[in-house]
Amino acid sequence: MAKLKNDTLIRALLRQPTPYTPVWLMRQAGRYLPEYNETRARAGSFLALCKNPDLATEVTLQPLARFALDAAIVFSDILTLPEAMGLGLGFTEGEGPRLDRPLREEREIRNLTAPDPDRHLRYVLDTIRQVRKALAGEVPLIGFAGSPFTLACYMVEGGATSDFRTVKTMLYGRPELLHRILDVNCSAVTAYLNAQIESGAQVVMVFDTWGGTLGPGEYREFSLAYMQRVVEGLKRVHHGERIPSILFTKGGGAWLESIAASGCDAVGLDWTVDPGAARCRIGERVALQGNLDPAVLLAGPQAIRSGVAAVLAGFGRGGGHVFNLGHGVSQFTPPENVALLVDTVHELSQRYH
Ligand code: CP3
């Protein structure tokens, strides 16, 4: 395998020196790009787009054609895994994802099994192989999965929720059932991420979008414990190259020390976390990724420049920082603002290295 031409992301994740701070954005491919909407229309639906490796490769590369990003992230969704488990998945305009067969009955939960990624998620692995070929070593490719708990939220609720009533009722009323789901999800996520690594993913990230809705004890027991098991089960080296792992719990700012102790290489921060304080708390142990409020990209050049400057100053001098947003790019973001963000990070970060 040829060496990467731009390995700043990998180096920053391993806390090695870099000439500037690498930047990529969660949801960097998506509806704010007109060419994405065009490709999705050609695919017929979001799910058809995910399942078509040619088109998924195309949209993975779209943001890299426009912006000087330091990484690609494979175009897919965290919910392809529950779909591969047979729960049925649909996306309705304006409402978000829906699982047709949410887990409610004890019998269904006892029968749940982890899918074989080579069979049921082959389209994601094919996309990864195609993207790696197309990138030709330009920048690294990130693979990802949802956390066992975040996936369980969707699998039990059946879709988006504001109060997590069904999954929390199970957590407090029938914890053994939720643990059974989490145990299967943990095996499924580990096998899925390892299959992504074997297909060419050079970094892996676990998205724990809903862990932050839990109390501290519940977070440790129902979310972090399972992410730690995932990290312990990951292939750390592939073809002689270290494969760094990133854990991101949205709303997890209070628990950074325990997340950093999980064995991951980097911790993702949302925008509610003070970067300087995070660095003092855990910056010697792991790399940090984040954490500009995505809403800054809705405003103009001045807000972007001062927002980037503040985040960089907060993280301070030295390596171990990957610039990102604190959550995904909003669909209402003007693309030229993303270009400005990426260029500004590259320009202003040099003095910190
Ligand atoms: O970052 C990237 O560019 C890679 C692609 C990516 C998508 N989803 C594409 C997508 C990634 C990494 C995800 C992760 C994901 N998906 C998460 C975790 C991160 C987060 O955002 O918290 C979650 C919770 C999901 C589940 C999901 N998928 C929701 C709630 C929605 C609907 C809300 C929305 O923004 O539309 C999706 C759909 C989705 N996933 C879209 C994209 C580009 C929009 C679908 C469309 O084109 O209509």
Residues whose N, C-alpha, C, O or C-beta is under 5 A from the ligand:
A	BS01	CP3	L25 M26 R27 Q28 A29 G30 R31 F46 I73 V74 F75 S76 D77 I78 G96 P97 F207 T209 G328
